[in-house]
Amino acid sequence: MLQAVILAGGLGTRMRPYTETVPKPMLAVRGRPFIEHQLELLREAGFRRFLLLVGWLGEQIEEHLGDGTRFGVEIRYSYELTPLGTGGALRNAADMLEPEFLLVNGDTLLAIDYPGLVRRAQSLPAMVLIAASPTAAPGNLQVANDGAIVGYSKRQPAGRHVDAGVAVVRREAVDLIPPDRVCSFEEEVLPKLIEAGQAFAAITESNFFDMGTPAGLAALEAHLG
C-alpha cells in the first residue's frame, strides 16, 4: 500500500480556544485523540508507512505517537517552522515523499474502500485523484461525467460535489508547488492540474466527517458513539 501523508500542521483557528494549547489532531474524540482514530482507520485499510506534516504544537503529536510502533505502523514527521499552507507543507516535505502517496486532511475521517481508490488512481493518467462526495448545497468541485474535475472553487462553490479530504497524489504534482513560501495546494496547484486534465474525482457515497469545527466534532462523536 502507498505511503499515507497526513496534513496535521494547521493552526486550528476554527476550534479556538481549544487549539491554543493542543494541536487540532490531538483533540479528544470519544476519549482518545482524533489522530488515533485516523491512524487506525488507515491501518485497517492496509497503510503502514505514515508521514505527518506537522507545525503548530506538532511536538505534542510526535510525543504521543512516537515512531508508530505501538500502533503497528511506521511514522515519520516533517516540521514547518512557520505556517506554509497545504502546498507549502508538501513542498517542505518533498524529500520524504514517495512517488505516489495518499494525502489526507488531518481533521477528516472518511471510511471508504482505500485499496479501490488506489487502484482507480493507478489506472488513470492523472496526477491527482480526489475522493468526492455528492452535496445538495453548492460544492467546491465540478465533475464531468467521465470523472474529470473541470472546476474548483472554495470561495464561490458551484459544483455538485465536495472534496472529502482524501486524495491520491503523484510526486510530480509537488514539483508544481512554488518553494519557500506559503501556498495552498487546492487554490494554487489544483487549478493548474485541472487545466492540464490531470485531476479526477472518485465519487463516494460514504459520509465524511470534518472535526475542524465544534459542530463537525459533535457529529463525529455521535457517529462513533
C-alpha positions in Angstrom: 0.0 0.0 0.0 1.1 3.6 -0.6 2.7 6.0 1.9 0.0 7.9 3.8 0.7 11.6 4.2 -1.4 13.5 6.8 -1.7 17.3 6.8 -1.5 18.0 10.5 0.2 21.4 10.8 -2.7 23.8 10.7 -3.4 26.4 13.5 -6.9 25.1 14.1 -8.4 28.6 14.2 -12.0 27.4 13.9 -11.5 25.3 17.1 -10.2 28.0 19.4 -9.8 28.3 22.3 -9.2 24.5 22.4 -6.4 24.6 19.9 -4.5 27.4 21.7 -2.7 24.7 23.8 -3.5 21.5 21.9 -3.0 20.8 18.2 -6.2 20.0 16.4 -5.4 16.4 15.6 -4.9 15.8 19.3 -8.3 17.0 20.3 -10.3 14.2 22.1 -12.9 12.2 20.2 -14.7 9.6 22.3 -11.9 9.8 24.9 -9.0 9.5 22.5 -7.0 11.9 20.3 -8.6 12.2 16.9 -5.3 11.3 15.2 -5.6 7.8 16.7 -8.9 7.2 15.1 -7.5 8.3 11.8 -4.4 6.1 12.1 -6.4 3.1 13.0 -8.8 3.6 10.1 -6.0 3.8 7.6 -4.0 1.0 9.2 -7.0 -1.3 8.9 -7.2 -0.3 5.2 -3.6 -1.6 4.7 -1.5 1.5 5.2 1.7 1.1 7.2 4.0 4.0 6.3 2.9 7.4 7.5 4.4 10.8 7.1 2.8 13.5 9.3 3.3 17.1 8.2 3.2 19.0 11.5 3.6 22.6 12.6 1.7 24.3 15.4 2.4 22.3 18.6 3.5 19.4 16.4 5.8 18.1 19.1 2.7 17.1 21.1 1.7 14.8 18.2 5.2 13.3 17.9 5.4 12.8 21.7 2.1 10.9 21.7 2.5 8.8 18.6 6.3 8.3 18.6 7.6 6.2 15.7 4.2 4.4 15.4 5.4 1.1 16.8 2.6 0.7 19.4 0.1 1.4 16.6 1.6 -1.2 14.3 2.8 1.4 11.8 5.9 3.4 10.9 5.6 7.2 11.4 7.9 9.9 10.2 7.5 13.7 10.7 8.1 16.8 8.7 8.1 20.1 10.6 7.3 23.5 9.2 8.8 26.3 11.3 6.1 28.8 10.2 2.7 28.1 8.6 3.2 27.2 5.0 -0.3 26.1 3.9 -1.2 22.7 2.4 1.0 23.2 -0.7 3.9 24.7 1.2 3.9 21.9 3.7 4.1 19.3 0.9 6.9 21.1 -0.8 8.7 21.4 2.5 8.5 17.6 2.9 9.4 16.9 -0.8 12.5 14.8 0.0 10.4 12.5 2.2 7.5 11.8 -0.2 7.3 8.6 -2.2 6.5 8.6 -6.0 2.8 8.2 -5.2 1.0 8.8 -1.9 -2.3 9.1 -0.1 -2.9 12.6 1.1 -5.3 13.1 4.0 -6.5 16.2 5.8 -5.6 16.0 9.5 -9.2 16.8 10.6 -11.1 14.4 8.2 -12.4 10.9 8.8 -13.6 9.1 5.7 -14.3 5.3 5.7 -14.1 4.1 2.1 -12.6 1.3 0.0 -9.0 2.7 0.1 -7.4 -0.1 -1.9 -10.1 0.5 -4.6 -9.3 4.2 -4.5 -5.6 3.5 -5.1 -6.3 1.0 -7.9 -8.5 3.7 -9.6 -5.8 6.3 -9.3 -3.2 3.9 -10.8 -5.4 3.3 -13.7 -5.7 6.9 -14.7 -3.2 9.2 -16.5 -3.6 11.9 -13.8 -1.5 13.4 -11.1 -4.3 13.6 -8.6 -7.5 11.6 -7.8 -9.7 13.2 -5.2 -12.4 11.4 -3.2 -15.5 13.5 -3.7 -18.9 13.4 -2.0 -22.2 14.5 -3.6 -23.8 17.5 -2.0 -27.2 19.2 -2.2 -25.6 22.6 -1.4 -23.2 24.1 -3.9 -19.9 22.2 -3.6 -16.3 23.2 -4.3 -15.8 20.6 -7.1 -17.3 20.5 -10.6 -17.0 17.0 -12.0 -17.6 15.8 -15.6 -19.4 12.6 -16.5 -16.1 10.8 -17.0 -14.8 11.8 -13.6 -12.5 14.6 -14.7 -12.6 17.6 -12.4 -13.4 20.6 -14.5 -13.7 23.3 -11.8 -12.7 24.0 -8.2 -13.7 27.0 -6.1 -13.7 27.3 -2.3 -14.9 30.9 -2.3 -17.6 30.6 -4.9 -18.7 26.9 -4.9 -20.9 26.0 -7.9 -20.4 22.2 -8.2 -22.4 19.2 -7.2 -19.6 17.5 -5.3 -17.3 18.4 -2.4 -13.8 17.4 -1.7 -13.9 14.8 1.1 -10.4 15.4 2.4 -8.6 12.4 0.8 -6.6 12.2 -2.4 -4.1 10.0 -4.2 -1.3 12.3 -5.5 1.7 11.7 -7.7 5.0 13.1 -6.7 5.3 15.2 -9.9 2.4 17.4 -8.7 4.6 18.6 -5.8 7.1 20.0 -8.3 4.4 22.5 -9.3 4.4 24.0 -5.8 6.5 27.1 -5.5 9.3 26.7 -2.9 9.9 28.6 0.2 6.6 30.4 0.6 3.0 29.9 1.8 1.0 28.0 -0.8 -2.5 26.4 -0.9 -2.4 23.2 -2.9 -6.2 23.5 -3.5 -6.2 27.1 -4.7 -2.9 27.4 -6.5 -1.9 23.9 -7.7 -5.2 22.1 -8.3 -6.4 24.7 -10.8 -3.2 24.1 -12.9 -3.8 20.3 -12.7 -7.5 20.8 -13.8 -6.5 22.9 -16.7 -4.0 20.3 -17.8 -6.6 17.5 -17.5 -4.6 15.9 -14.6 -7.2 15.9 -11.9 -10.0 13.4 -11.5 -12.6 12.6 -8.8 -13.6 9.3 -7.3 -17.3 9.7 -6.2 -18.1 8.1 -2.9 -21.5 7.9 -1.1 -19.7 7.4 2.3 -20.1 10.2 4.8 -17.0 12.1 5.6 -16.6 13.9 8.9 -14.7 17.1 9.4 -13.9 17.6 13.0 -12.4 21.0 12.4 -15.4 22.8 13.8 -17.4 22.3 17.0 -20.4 21.1 15.0 -18.3 18.7 13.0 -16.6 17.4 16.1 -20.0 16.8 17.7 -21.2 14.9 14.6 -18.2 12.7 14.6 -18.6 11.9 18.3 -22.2 10.9 17.6 -21.2 8.8 14.6 -18.5 6.9 16.6 -20.8 6.5 19.6 
